[in-house]
């Protein structure tokens, strides 16, 4: 009987199970071990059962601690609102909430190949659909925010505004500088930018001025460091950064709607994914310049 109870320790279980189920299972196991201890007449048998009971408690405690962490993979452009939402949610739920930011395309590929994410927040519908087709999502995706595109410059540079989306005007404003954009064949903001510039027939005349960067965050930081003259950014970036201004808005009709979606990858990620659609989380998105879905 003691051997059977010992082998039970090594049966794997799903870490996404409810805490209540874990505690119930642990209580049942402890009662079984205590019953064995009372029935054992020899000292060695009782000692062995006590040892099994202690080991089981330790293993279950470690699993509970592991379940208290949550890993979120999110589009780089969401860093500011998600940092705030994550801090508040983690404190309220007593969770170690970790958020990894990168381009949605990079994160989706990492998840597809087994990266340990509990939640995915994407700035591109196609990459979320890609994971859905692969049957990786634990639940269907939900819309959490919208955004728009602008061409931005550092505050204090001249001219401040009144820039038009015409090649000659843009080239005059750029001078010897560069127009920063995220990767136009991979990164969501880059894809939206390419659609808009193609519609405006600006790809060819601006080809020698465009410098492509890893993701939306990289383009923003490059502008803040003064490495580029202008940058195509999300409107939310301008709202959240007083050092930059929008010099011209890019009409939304020129590109696909900028929609952010969220989906849990594991059962453990479900609560946080749903929380992002709550009024409290939505208010934080709006605070940082995003639009409600």
Secondary structure, 3 states (H helix, E strand, C coil): CHHHHHHHCCCCCCCCCCHHHHHHHHHHHHHHHHHHHHHCCCHHHHHHHHHHHHHHHHHHHHHHHHHCEEEEEEEHHHHHHHHHHHHHHHHHHCCEEEEEEECHHHHHHHHHCCCCCCEEEECCHHHHHHHHHCCCCCCCCEEEEEECEEEEEECCCCCCCCCCCCHHHHHHHHCCCCEEEECCCCCHHHHHHHHHHHHCCCCCCCCCCEEEECCHHHHHHHHHCCCCCEEEEEHHHHHHCCCEEEEEEECHHHCCCEEEEEEECCHHHHHHHHHCCCHHHHHHHHHCCCECC
